[in-house]
Amino acid sequence: MTERKVPYRAVEGSTGPTRPEVVSEATSALRIAVRMPPSTNNLYATVRGRRVKTAEARAYAEHVKQRVWLWKQLHGEPPKPPYRLTITLYPPTARRIDVSNGIKCLEDGLFAGLDGNDKTVNEVTCRIGGKDALCPRAEAVLEHMEDAA
């Protein structure tokens, strides 16, 4: 597997200085970095008695979908299901956040970009990677899960 250095500003919304970050070029896993997902509390609204996605949720899903499209243009076909999804959150402050809030909207956008279904994910891991005030983000790694039963 080869590695290359890419500019840190590859994440939309970055205002900090450019600094190197190692990104794998192997296509065995889909790896993207996107802005921090909205809280699950802001994903749905009730309109005329129906639950609908908010404009914020739709915009975020479209942002993730575009990142997946770009990844596919650069790397080709993504891995095949079943999947293992690993999400690492880098919030702007050290304030405690609910890591489970980072999953749903990101996962929806990811699978919209793959024209797939999130039901093919057998394992999800979401963790906090540390505070990053200059470039808050979520990094997602989607890989084929060999030992899925």
N, C-alpha and C positions, 0 to 999 in steps of 0.2 A: 504494500500500500504506500503510495506516495503522498507527501504532504506539501502544502504550499502556504505561503503567507498571503492573507488578503487584508485589505484595509478594514479597520474597525467600523468605519462609517457605512459599511454595506447594509447596516440595519437602518431602516427608514426612521427619521426623527432624531438621529444621533446629532448632538450638538457639541460633543467633546472632540478632543484632538484625535487625529488618526493614530492608531497604534496597531501593531501586528497581532493577528490572531490565527492560530493554526486551524485549518479546515481540511478534512480528509477529502481526497478526490475519488475514493473508492465508491462505486455505485451500488454496493451491497446494502446501503441504507440511504434513505431520503433524509437529508439534514437541512433544516432551514432555521433562520433566525428572524423573528418578527417582533413587532412592538408588544408590550405587555397586554394581555387580554383583558377585556372588561370583566368586572365582577359578575358572577352568576345572577346577582340581584338586579343587574341592569340589562339582562338579556331578553326578558319578556315583559309585555304589558298586556293588560286586559282592555280590549276595545270592543264595545258593544257585546259584551259577554263572551268574547273569544280571546284566547291567548295567542298573541302574535309576537314575532321577533321585533325588537326595537330597532330604530335606525342605526344606533350604535353597534348592535350585534350584527346587523346585515353588512355594515361598512367594514367591520373587523373580519368577518368571514370572507368578504371579497378581497381584502388585503392579503389574507393567508392564501386564498385561492390563487392570486396573482404570483405569490412567491413560489407556490408549488408549480405553476405553469412555467416560470422561469427556470426552476430546478430541472424540470423535464426537458426543457430546450437545451440545457447545458449537459445533462447527464444521461438522457434517454429514458428508458422505461424504469419505473420504480420497482421495488421488490414486490413479490407476490404475497397474498395472504396465506395463512393467518399472520397477524402482526403483533409486534411488541412496540409500544409507544413510550418513549421516555421524554419527559418535558422538564426542562430546568428553567426556573424563573430567576431573573435578576432585577428585583424591584429597585425603585429610585431611592428608597430610604430603608433604614434598618428596622422600621416598624414591622411588627409581626403581621403577616398576611395569611389568609386561608388558602393553602396550596390547592385544595380541591376546586376553588373558584377558577383556577387557571386551565382547567381541562376542557370543559364542554364546548366553549366557543371556538377554541383553537382546533379541537378535534373536528368540529363541524366544517370549518373552513378547509382543513386539510383534506377531508374526504370529498368535499365539493370539488376541489382541484383535481382529485384523482378519479372523479366520476365513480366513486366507490361507496361503500357503506361502512360506518364505524362499528357495525356488528361483527366485523372481521378482526377486531382488536381483541386479543385474548389476555393481554397483560398491559397495564398502564402504570407507569411510575412518574410521579410528579414531585419535584424537590426544589428547594430554594438554594441557588448557587452562590448567593451573596449579594450584597448591596452594590449597585452600579448607578450612581447619580448621573453620570455622563451619558449613559446609553442603557436605560432600562429596557429589558427585552425578555422574550421567551424563546428558548431554543428547543426545537422539537427534532427527535430522531425516530424515524419509523423504519423498522427492519423486519425482515421475515423471521418468523419464529419456528425454528426447526422442530422442536420437541413438543409441539402442540398436539393434544390428543383429540 
